[in-house]
Amino acid sequence: MAEEGDVVSKTFRALVDRADRKFARVRDFPSYGRAQGQHYFQKVFKAYMRLWKYQQEHRTELVKAGLNRWEIGEIAGRIGQLYFGQYTRTSEARFLVEAYVFYEAILKRRYFEGCKVKDLGVRFKELRFYARFLLVSLILNRTQTVKVVVEKLKALVDDCNANFRETNFKEWKLVVQEIVRFMNADTTFTIASARPFRYSAIFDCHPNSVQNVARFHAKKVLKFRDAILMSYHRNEVKFAELTLDAYRMLQCLEWESSGSFYPKHLAETKENGVVVDYSGTSGLIDMKLVADMTDPTLPPNPRKAILYRPSVTHLIAVMATICEELPPESVILVYLSASGKPSHINASPVESSGGPKRTTKNKLTSHNSLEQNFSSPESHINGKKGSSDYYDDYLWLGSKGNGGSSNLYPGDIIPFTRRPLFLVIDSDSSHAFKA
């Protein structure tokens, strides 16, 4: 019997090591690109699902061999990370909901809280779990869960400061400050009746009604497939690498109705007024709940690459990759939020004559119009932009002292107008990007 338990334990450890090695390969893969390492992700998912099933089937033997509850929580957390990683690459709501299911199960069953030994490594694992769960809950608009997890994160940081005085938890205090600042700035938390940014069946028309508008389109109808969301400001409101600007744009570009199909309840489940004790659970997590949490009638979400404070070269590289992989008859949206650094402003005849001044942030860039501007030598004289004007004003993507290497000029985007491009510039230099 003891030998059988040893075999089970050794097999489990071997499965853990194998899954961890595969996970390390995909952890830092970029979130953009349609076929970026997809076969690796399938292998990692398969390894962790096999590991999860094995610990379920041999839970009794593993517990006798010394399996800790936090180890089960770590495995579930890794699976949640994989699902969230797939969401960032595909924008499919089902992956986001699956990540939420695993993270919520870890919270409800107190896998990390059950650790009685003052193990600093386990405490850091728990801190990282709370941070990841907060990000998933934010994107899914689970405001009540966010509030519960924030309080638990605060309590854990205070507890770590009290019990591990020789360790500096300053960065985790900053994490708490970030999420509190984010909640104070976001209307979802400050206004109870705020309209959701995401598609909502309560406020918005059904997607099927869009077909009735198709007859007003041109002969060629483009499909919205990809989006790039970039934000670069000093001291901007953010959590992790998700700024408030990018968060709101992400919500606006999602069809999934903010998890409205998911039963709303607090993370602490109660039965007959008594908090449920999950200390003796077998580790079962229902992975089929996602079928009841998403609306299959909604169109697929466009893929979104979210860039936090990128360099100019990195932004251009991402745009080049996505434009290269853009399917035919498709359009890409590029949202750029950054401070402007205008060298001068060319006023239009209407503005110089005292007429009403208009500031346009949303502009559909036409490749044909750009060609006309470049091909006409008198374009600048007639009030149109010449080629040099596309390198006068710019967005500033960098810290002080970086010079021109941190400047994003309108001319830098011109090569990408060979593909259908919808450009949104949120800046005090947005006028420079008018075609």
Secondary structure, 3 states (H helix, E strand, C coil): CHHHHHHHHHHHHHHHHHHHHHHHHHCCCCCCCCCCCHHHHHHHHHHHHHHHHHHHHCHHHHHHCCCCHHHHHHHHHHHHHHHHHHHHHHCCHHHHHHHHHHHHHHHHHCCCCCCCCCCHHHHHHHHHHHHHHHHHHHHCCCHHHHHHHHHHHHHHHHHHHHHCCCCCCHHHHHHHHHHHHHHHHCHHHHCCCCCCCCCCCCCCCCHHHHHHHHHHCCCCCCEEEEEEEEEECCCCCEECCEEHHHHHHHHHCCCCCCCCCCCCCCCCCEECCEECCCCCCCCCCCCCCHHHHCCCCCCCCCEEEEEECCCHHHHHHHHHHHHHHCCCCEEEEEEEEECECCCCCCCCHHHHCCCCCCCCCEEEECHHHHHHHHHCCCCCCCCCCCHHHHHCCCEECCCCCCHHHHEECHHHHHHHHHCCEEEEEECCCHHHHCC
